[in-house]
Amino acid sequence: MKKLSARRRHPLAALVVLSFALAATGGLYAALAPAPQAHADDSAQSLAIEQGKKLYSVGCASCHGTSGQGGSDGPSLVGVGAAAVDFQVGTGRMPAQQPGAQIEKHPVIYTQAQIDQLAAYVASFGPGPAVPTKDQYSPSGADSAKGGELFRTNCSQCHNFVGKGGALTSGKFAPSLKGVDPKHIYEAMQTGPQNMPSFPDSTMPQDTKADIIAYLKAVDSADSPNPGGFTLGSIGPVSEGLFGWVFGLGTLIGIATWVAARTTKAKKS
């Protein structure tokens, strides 16, 4: 006991105890602290960009340039953002099979993981719209009635008032929106692919885009009621006018002819 008391009174005793306490605290923190998430995220992003560069070199560089600068066969990709890549590649429009007035939708040849890698690499060319989250494009809780007003004002001139699509000039067309994934509809509004104007969040907020998506999903539903009767393809006044002239007016002419024939026969009798 005398020896232990003497050690406690030693001038370096407090320093030794403090050193042991700091070492124990540091060891516990190193063992129990969570891994640095930011560093892990940066590493995953760098790996995605590296893999995306390999995919880009094989499938995209011949038209868009080795650094996305564009060329005679493809536009520049600088600043288009990840959303444009996710839309174009995710709908099979890219890589394009051949140039033309408009690139049409085709079966997708990349997996979603590869599309994400391509999007990450193209996004590294310059800032642009990011791929939207499910909360942004989900029509759940959105106002489909308001979305219908917005769609008829901004979109129906090309896509038809229920999204059936329509013809444009020089061999181009507005595609049908029937069965299109809500994420791709949102990305199309964000990025303005091909002939479509873009509607960034500064022009059309996220909730407004969700309202439009809710309207398109409502009219796309098989259970959607049609108070006007037969839809006649829902392609607008051309089919409706043709039906009126051929069947409506044709029926009236047939009735008038029948009445005239009966009247003439009665007079002869």
C-alpha positions in Angstrom: 0.0 0.0 0.0 2.9 2.4 0.8 4.4 1.7 -2.6 1.0 2.3 -4.4 0.6 5.6 -2.5 4.1 6.6 -3.5 3.3 6.0 -7.2 0.1 8.0 -7.0 2.1 10.9 -5.7 4.6 10.6 -8.6 4.7 13.7 -10.8 4.1 11.7 -14.0 1.1 9.7 -12.6 -1.5 12.1 -13.9 0.1 12.2 -17.3 0.1 8.3 -17.5 -3.6 8.1 -16.5 -4.5 10.7 -19.0 -2.6 8.9 -21.8 -4.4 5.7 -21.0 -7.8 7.4 -21.0 -7.2 9.1 -24.3 -6.0 5.8 -25.9 -9.0 4.0 -24.6 -11.4 6.7 -25.9 -9.7 6.7 -29.3 -9.9 3.0 -29.6 -13.6 2.8 -28.7 -14.4 5.6 -31.2 -12.5 3.9 -34.0 -14.3 0.6 -33.2 -17.8 2.0 -32.8 -17.9 5.1 -35.1 -19.8 4.7 -38.4 -17.8 4.5 -41.7 -17.4 7.9 -43.4 -20.4 8.0 -45.7 -19.2 10.9 -47.8 -16.0 9.1 -48.7 -17.9 5.9 -49.6 -20.3 7.9 -51.8 -17.5 9.6 -53.5 -15.8 6.3 -54.2 -19.0 4.8 -55.6 -19.6 7.9 -57.8 -16.0 7.7 -59.1 -16.5 4.0 -59.9 -19.8 4.7 -61.7 -18.2 7.4 -63.8 -15.2 5.1 -64.7 -17.6 2.3 -65.8 -19.8 4.8 -67.6 -16.8 6.1 -69.6 -16.1 2.6 -70.9 -19.7 2.1 -72.0 -19.7 5.6 -73.6 -16.6 4.9 -75.5 -18.2 1.8 -77.1 -21.8 2.9 -77.7 -21.8 6.8 -77.8 -18.4 8.3 -78.7 -18.6 7.6 -82.4 -21.5 10.1 -82.8 -21.2 12.4 -79.7 -17.5 12.7 -79.5 -15.0 11.3 -77.1 -15.7 14.0 -74.6 -19.3 14.7 -75.4 -18.5 17.7 -77.6 -20.8 16.5 -80.4 -20.2 16.2 -84.1 -21.9 15.9 -87.5 -23.8 12.7 -86.4 -24.8 13.8 -82.9 -25.3 16.9 -80.7 -23.1 18.0 -77.8 -23.9 16.3 -74.5 -22.2 18.9 -72.3 -24.8 20.1 -69.8 -27.6 17.8 -70.8 -27.5 16.1 -67.3 -28.1 12.6 -66.1 -31.9 12.9 -66.7 -31.5 13.3 -70.4 -29.3 10.1 -70.5 -31.8 8.2 -68.3 -34.6 9.1 -70.7 -32.9 8.6 -74.0 -31.2 5.3 -73.1 -33.9 4.1 -70.8 -36.5 4.3 -73.6 -34.3 2.7 -76.2 -34.0 5.8 -78.3 -30.2 5.7 -77.8 -27.9 4.4 -79.0 -29.6 5.4 -82.3 -29.8 2.7 -84.9 -29.6 5.2 -87.8 -30.1 9.0 -88.2 -33.5 10.3 -89.2 -36.1 13.0 -88.8 -36.9 11.6 -85.4 -35.4 8.8 -83.3 -38.2 6.4 -82.2 -38.6 4.3 -79.1 -36.9 0.8 -79.3 -36.2 -2.1 -76.9 -33.7 -1.1 -74.2 -30.3 -2.7 -74.7 -28.7 -1.6 -71.4 -29.5 -2.6 -67.8 -30.6 0.0 -65.4 -27.2 -0.2 -63.6 -25.4 0.5 -66.9 -27.8 3.4 -67.7 -26.9 4.9 -64.3 -23.2 4.6 -65.1 -23.6 6.2 -68.4 -25.7 9.0 -66.8 -23.0 9.6 -64.2 -20.3 9.9 -66.8 -22.3 12.3 -69.1 -23.3 14.3 -66.0 -19.6 14.8 -65.4 -19.3 16.8 -68.6 -21.2 19.7 -67.0 -24.1 20.5 -64.7 -27.6 19.6 -65.9 -30.9 18.1 -64.7 -30.5 15.1 -62.3 -32.5 11.9 -62.5 -35.7 12.6 -60.5 -36.6 10.7 -57.4 -39.8 8.7 -57.0 -41.2 11.3 -54.7 -40.9 13.9 -57.5 -42.6 12.0 -60.3 -45.1 9.9 -58.4 -48.7 10.8 -59.3 -49.9 9.8 -55.8 -51.7 12.7 -54.1 -51.4 14.9 -57.2 -54.3 16.9 -58.7 -55.3 15.2 -62.0 -58.0 17.9 -62.7 -55.4 20.7 -62.5 -53.0 18.5 -64.5 -55.6 18.1 -67.3 -55.9 21.9 -67.6 -52.1 22.3 -67.7 -51.8 19.5 -70.3 -54.4 20.9 -72.6 -52.8 24.3 -72.4 -49.1 23.3 -72.9 -49.1 19.8 -74.4 -52.3 19.0 -76.3 -51.3 20.9 -79.5 -48.8 18.1 -80.2 -49.6 15.1 -78.1 -53.5 15.3 -78.5 -55.7 16.2 -75.5 -55.5 12.7 -74.0 -51.9 12.0 -75.0 -52.5 9.9 -78.0 -49.8 11.7 -80.0 -49.9 13.5 -83.3 -48.1 14.4 -86.5 -45.7 17.3 -86.8 -43.8 18.7 -89.8 -41.0 17.2 -91.9 -41.6 13.6 -90.9 -41.6 14.3 -87.2 -44.3 13.4 -84.7 -45.3 13.7 -81.0 -45.3 10.2 -79.6 -48.2 8.6 -77.7 -47.9 8.9 -74.0 -49.9 5.8 -73.3 -48.1 3.4 -71.0 -45.1 5.6 -70.6 -43.3 5.3 -67.3 -44.0 8.4 -65.0 -40.2 8.9 -64.5 -39.7 9.2 -68.3 -42.6 11.6 -68.6 -41.0 13.8 -65.9 -37.6 13.6 -67.5 -39.0 14.5 -70.9 -40.6 17.6 -69.4 -37.3 18.4 -67.7 -35.0 18.0 -70.7 -37.1 18.6 -73.8 -36.0 15.7 -76.0 -35.9 16.2 -79.8 -38.7 18.5 -80.8 -40.2 19.0 -77.4 -39.6 22.2 -75.4 -38.1 21.8 -72.0 -39.9 22.8 -68.8 -37.3 23.2 -66.0 -38.4 23.5 -62.4 -38.0 27.2 -62.6 -40.8 27.3 -65.3 -42.9 24.3 -64.3 -42.4 23.3 -60.6 -42.2 19.7 -59.5 -45.8 19.5 -58.1 -47.1 20.8 -61.4 -45.3 18.1 -63.3 -46.8 15.5 -60.9 -50.3 16.9 -61.7 -49.7 16.4 -65.4 -48.5 12.9 -64.8 -51.6 12.2 -62.7 -53.8 13.4 -65.5 -52.1 11.2 -68.1 -52.3 8.1 -65.8 -56.1 8.9 -65.3 -56.9 9.1 -69.0 -54.7 6.1 -69.6 -56.7 3.9 -67.2 -59.0 1.3 -68.7 -61.6 2.2 -66.1 -61.5 5.9 -67.0 -65.1 7.0 -67.8 -65.9 8.8 -71.1 -68.9 11.0 -70.7 -68.9 11.8 -74.5 -69.7 8.2 -75.5 -67.5 6.4 -78.1 -63.9 7.8 -78.0 -63.4 7.2 -81.8 -59.7 6.7 -81.0 -59.5 10.0 -79.0 -57.6 11.5 -81.9 -59.6 14.7 -82.2 -62.0 16.5 -84.5 -60.9 14.7 -87.7 -62.3 11.3 -86.8 -65.3 12.9 -85.1 -66.1 15.0 -88.1 -65.6 12.1 -90.5 -68.0 10.0 -88.4 -70.5 12.9 -88.4 -70.4 13.3 -92.2 -70.3 9.6 -93.2 -72.7 8.2 -90.7 -74.7 11.1 -89.4 -75.2 13.0 -92.7 -75.4 9.7 -94.6 -78.3 8.5 -92.4 -80.1 11.8 -92.9 -79.7 11.5 -96.7 -81.0 7.9 -96.6 -84.1 8.9 -94.6 -84.8 11.9 -96.9 -84.4 9.6 -100.0 -86.8 7.0 -98.4 -89.4 9.7 -97.6 -89.2 11.1 -101.1 -89.6 7.7 -102.7 -92.6 6.9 -100.5 -94.2 10.2 -101.3 -93.7 9.8 -105.0 -95.2 6.3 -104.9 -98.2 7.5 -102.9 -98.9 10.2 -105.5 -98.7 7.7 -108.4 -101.2 5.5 -106.6 
